[in-house]
Structure formats: C-alpha cells, structure tokens
Amino acid sequence: MTMTTLVGFGASSMQGVGDSQGGCLRRVDLHCRERGLPVNVVNKGIGGQSTAHMLARIDALAPLRPYDLVVILGCNDLPRARDGNPAIRSSLDGYTDNLRRLLPAIRGRRSLFISSFAVSEERTGITPALFADYMDAVTGLARTSGYDIWDLYRETKDTVTLLLAADGLHFNDQGHALIAARVSAWLAAA
C-alpha cells in the first residue's frame, strides 16, 4: 500500500479545540494507526484564524502535495454582537471572495469540505440567520470547487447542543468523534 497524506486545514475546530482527545483529526490519525492504514495525518488547523489568515498561509501546503484534504473553516469571519475582535470579521461578500481564491488553491487529490456547525447565539452573538447565509455560501463554493461536501450544519442544527463544548463555539468530545468517524469513512471509501 502506498502512503497517503491527509491534511486537515482550518481554524480551531480543525485544530481540536474542545476535545479531550486532541480533536477530530487526532482521532482519525489514531484510527488509521490502530488499523495499520498507511496514512500520514497532518493537522494545519490554527485557532482564531479567518479566511484572510488562511489565504496567507496556503504556500505552507505545497511541500505536502500530493495530499487528500479535509477542510473545516470555523466561523471566525462571521460578524457577531458583543464582538471582542471585529477586525478579523468579514462581510459575506468578503468571505466569499476569500473562499473563491482559497478553496481551489488548496484542493487535494480528493477533498472533503465539512461545513461549520451551528453555534450558540447566546454565547457567541452570531445569529442563526447570518450563520445560515454564510454556510449556504461556503458549501456552494466548495461544491463548485470540486469538493465532496458534508453539510454538518444542516445535519446537526437541531441537535447541535448535545455536541457543543461549554463555550458554545466548539464541538465537545462527542462532536469531534462524529467528525472523525465520518472522515475515516470517507478515507476508507477511496
């Protein structure tokens, strides 16, 4: 079997914030190791980053090619009430412009885009209507960029409170386990 590189790209949700086991990609790595699968897992998730930050670091992925790719962007770009960091937020137009450049540039041999999941409006100040607009835009752009899509937002929006960490912004252990299981199944389907 040939060694495959799996790159995870995004912000804190990809990095693993909220998970006692190190995050969904760490769980995928453990799954592959336990089964003797030839997969080199590389986590390029950096907490707090917006799509503008991610655009600035796409060259760091070049040495890893060829790779398969999993993307979870998070919601750092989304404007919110009571905002402690408005400088990194993007309008919907700015967000989509960034994604039009980002998604095709980082695409791998196979690429899976996982939408963000609904967050707590009470804890984050992000309204459900705004969140839905941003998720609709990003999943559409990922689809036209040739990504496999997992619309995690739509799949979990009615039950997401069971999967959220106490901060209302990140997944808990159960949420990361859900993502890891789906990513592992996607890898196995190759």
Backbone hydrogen bonds in HBPLUS format (Angstrom, degrees):
<---DONOR---> <-ACCEPTOR-->    atom                        ^
c    i                          cat <-CA-CA->   ^        H-A-AA   ^      H-
h    n   atom  resd res      DA  || num        DHA   H-A  angle D-A-AA Bond
n    s   type  num  typ     dist DA aas  dist angle  dist       angle   num
A0004-THR N   A0038-PRO O   2.83 MM  34  6.18 162.3  1.86 150.4 154.8     1
A0040-ASN N   A0004-THR O   2.67 MM  36  6.05 163.7  1.69 162.4 168.3     2
A0068-ASP N   A0005-THR O   2.83 MM  63  6.17 166.7  1.85 165.2 168.7     3
A0006-LEU N   A0040-ASN O   2.85 MM  34  6.05 161.4  1.88 146.0 151.1     4
A0042-VAL N   A0006-LEU O   2.83 MM  36  6.13 165.5  1.85 164.6 166.1     5
A0007-VAL N   A0068-ASP O   2.86 MM  61  6.22 168.4  1.88 157.0 158.0     6
A0070-VAL N   A0007-VAL O   2.86 MM  63  6.25 155.6  1.92 163.3 167.3     7
A0008-GLY N   A0042-VAL O   2.89 MM  34  6.29 159.6  1.94 158.4 162.5     8
A0044-LYS N   A0008-GLY O   2.65 MM  36  5.48 155.4  1.71 150.7 159.0     9
A0009-PHE N   A0070-VAL O   2.87 MM  61  6.28 158.3  1.92 161.1 167.8    10
A0072-ILE N   A0009-PHE O   3.09 MM  63  6.48 156.3  2.15 160.0 167.5    11
A0046-ILE N   A0010-GLY O   3.12 MM  36  6.47 158.9  2.16 129.3 128.3    12
A0014-MET N   A0011-ALA O   3.13 MM   3  5.57 124.3  2.46 108.5 121.2    13
A0015-GLN N   A0011-ALA O   2.92 MM   4  6.12 155.7  1.97 149.1 157.0    14
A0016-GLY N   A0012-SER O   2.94 MM   4  6.12 144.5  2.07 146.2 152.4    15
A0017-VAL N   A0012-SER O   3.12 MM   5  5.56 157.1  2.17 153.3 153.3    16
A0019-ASP N   A0016-GLY O   3.26 MM   3  5.92 156.6  2.31 144.5 143.9    17
A0022-GLY N   A0019-ASP O   3.32 MM   3  5.56 170.3  2.33 110.2 112.1    18
A0027-ARG N   A0023-GLY O   3.02 MM   4  6.34 152.2  2.10 149.3 157.6    19
A0028-VAL N   A0024-CYS O   2.95 MM   4  6.28 147.1  2.06 142.6 151.7    20
A0029-ASP N   A0025-LEU O   2.91 MM   4  6.15 159.1  1.95 147.5 152.9    21
A0030-LEU N   A0026-ARG O   2.98 MM   4  6.27 159.6  2.02 148.2 153.0    22
A0031-HIS N   A0027-ARG O   2.94 MM   4  6.14 157.2  1.99 146.3 152.8    23
A0032-CYS N   A0028-VAL O   2.93 MM   4  6.20 160.5  1.97 154.3 158.7    24
A0033-ARG N   A0029-ASP O   2.95 MM   4  6.20 163.2  1.98 153.2 157.9    25
A0034-GLU N   A0030-LEU O   2.89 MM   4  6.02 165.5  1.91 153.5 157.3    26
A0035-ARG N   A0031-HIS O   3.23 MM   4  6.37 142.3  2.38 140.2 149.3    27
A0037-LEU N   A0032-CYS O   2.84 MM   5  4.89 155.7  1.90 151.2 149.2    28
A0036-GLY N   A0033-ARG O   3.11 MM   3  4.99 159.0  2.16 101.6 108.0    29
A0039-VAL N   A0037-LEU O   2.85 MM   2  5.72 131.0  2.09 112.0  96.7    30
A0054-MET N   A0050-SER O   3.05 MM   4  6.40 156.6  2.11 147.7 154.6    31
A0055-LEU N   A0051-THR O   2.90 MM   4  6.11 152.0  1.98 146.4 152.9    32
A0056-ALA N   A0052-ALA O   3.28 MM   4  6.52 148.3  2.39 139.8 147.2    33
A0056-ALA N   A0053-HIS O   3.12 MM   3  5.20 121.1  2.48  95.4 109.8    34
A0057-ARG N   A0054-MET O   3.09 MM   3  5.31 153.3  2.16 104.7 112.9    35
A0060-ALA N   A0057-ARG O   3.21 MM   3  5.73 151.3  2.30 111.1 118.5    36
A0061-LEU N   A0058-ILE O   3.04 MM   3  5.65 163.3  2.07 117.0 122.4    37
A0062-ALA N   A0059-ASP O   3.21 MM   3  5.51 145.9  2.33 106.4 115.0    38
A0064-LEU N   A0061-LEU O   2.91 MM   3  5.45 149.7  2.00 119.5 129.2    39
A0065-ARG N   A0062-ALA O   3.17 MM   3  5.58 165.2  2.19 116.2 120.6    40
A0109-ARG N   A0067-TYR O   2.81 MM  42  6.03 155.0  1.87 158.9 162.7    41
A0069-LEU N   A0110-ARG O   2.91 MM  41  6.34 156.7  1.96 153.0 160.8    42
A0112-LEU N   A0069-LEU O   2.78 MM  43  6.15 160.5  1.82 154.0 159.9    43
A0071-VAL N   A0112-LEU O   2.92 MM  41  6.35 157.0  1.97 163.0 169.2    44
A0114-ILE N   A0071-VAL O   2.89 MM  43  5.97 174.8  1.89 170.6 171.8    45
A0078-LEU N   A0075-CYS O   3.22 MM   3  5.49 146.1  2.34 105.8 114.7    46
A0090-SER N   A0077-ASP O   2.67 MM  13  4.99 164.0  1.70 140.6 140.1    47
A0081-ALA N   A0125-GLY O   2.93 MM  44  4.54 162.1  1.96 122.4 122.8    48
A0088-ILE N   A0085-ASN O   3.40 MM   3  6.39 160.3  2.44 126.4 128.4    49
A0089-ARG N   A0086-PRO O   3.20 MM   3  5.42 157.7  2.25 109.6 116.3    50
A0095-TYR N   A0091-SER O   2.84 MM   4  6.05 160.4  1.88 156.2 161.7    51
A0096-THR N   A0092-LEU O   2.97 MM   4  6.17 165.9  1.99 149.5 152.8    52
A0097-ASP N   A0093-ASP O   2.94 MM   4  6.10 154.5  2.00 145.8 153.3    53
A0098-ASN N   A0094-GLY O   2.98 MM   4  6.20 161.2  2.02 147.6 152.2    54
A0099-LEU N   A0095-TYR O   2.98 MM   4  6.26 159.0  2.02 150.2 156.3    55
A0100-ARG N   A0096-THR O   2.89 MM   4  6.05 148.0  1.99 147.2 155.1    56
A0101-ARG N   A0098-ASN O   3.19 MM   3  5.43 134.5  2.41  99.8 111.5    57
A0102-LEU N   A0098-ASN O   2.84 MM   4  6.02 157.7  1.89 149.8 157.4    58
A0103-LEU N   A0099-LEU O   3.02 MM   4  5.61 156.3  2.08 138.5 144.3    59
A0106-ILE N   A0102-LEU O   3.15 MM   4  6.36 144.4  2.28 159.6 168.9    60
A0148-ASP N   A0111-SER O   2.76 MM  37  6.04 174.7  1.77 162.5 160.7    61
A0113-PHE N   A0148-ASP O   2.76 MM  35  6.06 172.1  1.77 165.8 165.5    62
A0150-TRP N   A0113-PHE O   2.91 MM  37  6.22 153.2  1.98 167.0 165.5    63
A0115-SER N   A0150-TRP O   3.10 MM  35  6.48 160.8  2.14 156.9 162.4    64
A0120-SER N   A0168-GLY O   2.92 MM  48  4.87 169.3  1.93 146.4 149.8    65
A0124-THR N   A0120-SER O   2.88 MM   4  5.92 156.0  1.94 152.3 159.4    66
A0125-GLY N   A0121-GLU O   2.77 MM   4  4.87 153.0  1.84 131.6 138.8    67
A0131-PHE N   A0127-THR O   2.97 MM   4  6.17 166.6  1.98 157.0 161.3    68
A0132-ALA N   A0128-PRO O   2.92 MM   4  6.07 160.6  1.96 148.1 152.7    69
A0133-ASP N   A0129-ALA O   3.08 MM   4  6.35 156.6  2.13 146.0 151.8    70
A0134-TYR N   A0130-LEU O   3.08 MM   4  6.40 162.4  2.12 156.6 160.2    71
A0135-MET N   A0131-PHE O   2.94 MM   4  6.19 159.8  1.98 153.2 159.4    72
A0136-ASP N   A0132-ALA O   2.88 MM   4  6.02 157.5  1.93 151.5 157.2    73
A0137-ALA N   A0133-ASP O   3.12 MM   4  6.31 159.7  2.16 144.8 150.0    74
A0138-VAL N   A0134-TYR O   3.00 MM   4  6.21 167.2  2.01 152.2 155.4    75
A0139-THR N   A0135-MET O   3.01 MM   4  6.03 166.6  2.02 149.8 153.6    76
A0140-GLY N   A0136-ASP O   3.16 MM   4  6.16 155.8  2.22 141.7 148.5    77
A0141-LEU N   A0137-ALA O   3.06 MM   4  6.29 159.5  2.10 149.6 155.1    78
A0142-ALA N   A0138-VAL O   2.92 MM   4  6.09 158.2  1.96 149.3 155.5    79
A0143-ARG N   A0139-THR O   2.99 MM   4  6.10 157.5  2.05 144.0 149.9    80
A0144-THR N   A0140-GLY O   3.08 MM   4  6.36 163.9  2.11 150.0 153.6    81
A0145-SER N   A0141-LEU O   2.97 MM   4  6.09 127.2  2.26 137.4 151.4    82
A0145-SER N   A0142-ALA O   3.17 MM   3  4.98 133.5  2.39  91.5 104.6    83
A0147-TYR N   A0142-ALA O   3.08 MM   5  5.47 164.6  2.11 154.5 152.0    84
A0146-GLY N   A0143-ARG O   3.09 MM   3  5.39 162.6  2.13 111.4 114.5    85
A0152-LEU N   A0150-TRP O   2.87 MM   2  5.58 129.9  2.12 108.5  93.0    86
A0155-GLU N   A0151-ASP O   3.04 MM   4  6.26 161.6  2.08 152.9 158.8    87
A0156-THR N   A0152-LEU O   2.98 MM   4  5.94 148.5  2.08 146.5 152.0    88
A0157-LYS N   A0153-TYR O   2.95 MM   4  5.54 124.9  2.26 148.4 158.2    89
A0159-THR N   A0156-THR O   2.98 MM   3  5.33 145.2  2.11 113.2 123.7    90
A0160-VAL N   A0156-THR O   2.73 MM   4  5.16 113.1  2.18 164.9 174.9    91
A0162-LEU N   A0159-THR O   3.10 MM   3  6.04 159.2  2.15 129.0 133.2    92
A0163-LEU N   A0160-VAL O   2.74 MM   3  5.13 150.7  1.82 115.7 125.7    93
A0172-ASN N   A0163-LEU O   2.69 MM   9  5.57 160.6  1.73 148.5 149.0    94
A0165-ALA N   A0170-HIS O   2.73 MM   5  5.51 170.4  1.73 151.8 152.0    95
A0168-GLY N   A0165-ALA O   3.00 MM   3  5.73 167.1  2.02 124.7 129.0    96
A0176-HIS N   A0172-ASN O   2.97 MM   4  6.29 163.5  2.00 161.5 165.9    97
A0177-ALA N   A0173-ASP O   2.88 MM   4  6.07 154.1  1.95 149.7 157.5    98
A0178-LEU N   A0174-GLN O   3.02 MM   4  6.25 149.0  2.12 141.8 149.7    99
A0179-ILE N   A0175-GLY O   3.10 MM   4  6.43 161.2  2.14 150.6 154.4   100
A0180-ALA N   A0176-HIS O   2.89 MM   4  6.08 165.6  1.91 151.3 155.7   101
A0181-ALA N   A0177-ALA O   2.97 MM   4  6.12 158.3  2.02 147.5 152.7   102
A0182-ARG N   A0178-LEU O   3.16 MM   4  6.41 159.3  2.21 147.6 152.8   103
A0183-VAL N   A0179-ILE O   2.89 MM   4  6.13 162.9  1.92 158.7 163.6   104
A0184-SER N   A0180-ALA O   2.88 MM   4  5.98 159.8  1.92 148.9 154.8   105
A0185-ALA N   A0181-ALA O   3.01 MM   4  6.20 153.6  2.09 142.6 149.6   106
A0186-TRP N   A0182-ARG O   2.94 MM   4  6.18 152.7  2.02 144.7 152.5   107
A0187-LEU N   A0183-VAL O   2.91 MM   4  6.20 157.0  1.96 151.1 156.8   108
A0188-ALA N   A0184-SER O   2.99 MM   4  6.19 159.6  2.03 146.7 152.2   109
A0189-ALA N   A0185-ALA O   3.08 MM   4  6.23 132.1  2.32 139.8 151.4   110
A0189-ALA N   A0186-TRP O   3.26 MM   3  5.21 135.5  2.48  94.4 106.2   111
A0190-ALA N   A0187-LEU O   3.19 MM   3  5.72 166.0  2.21 115.4 119.1   112
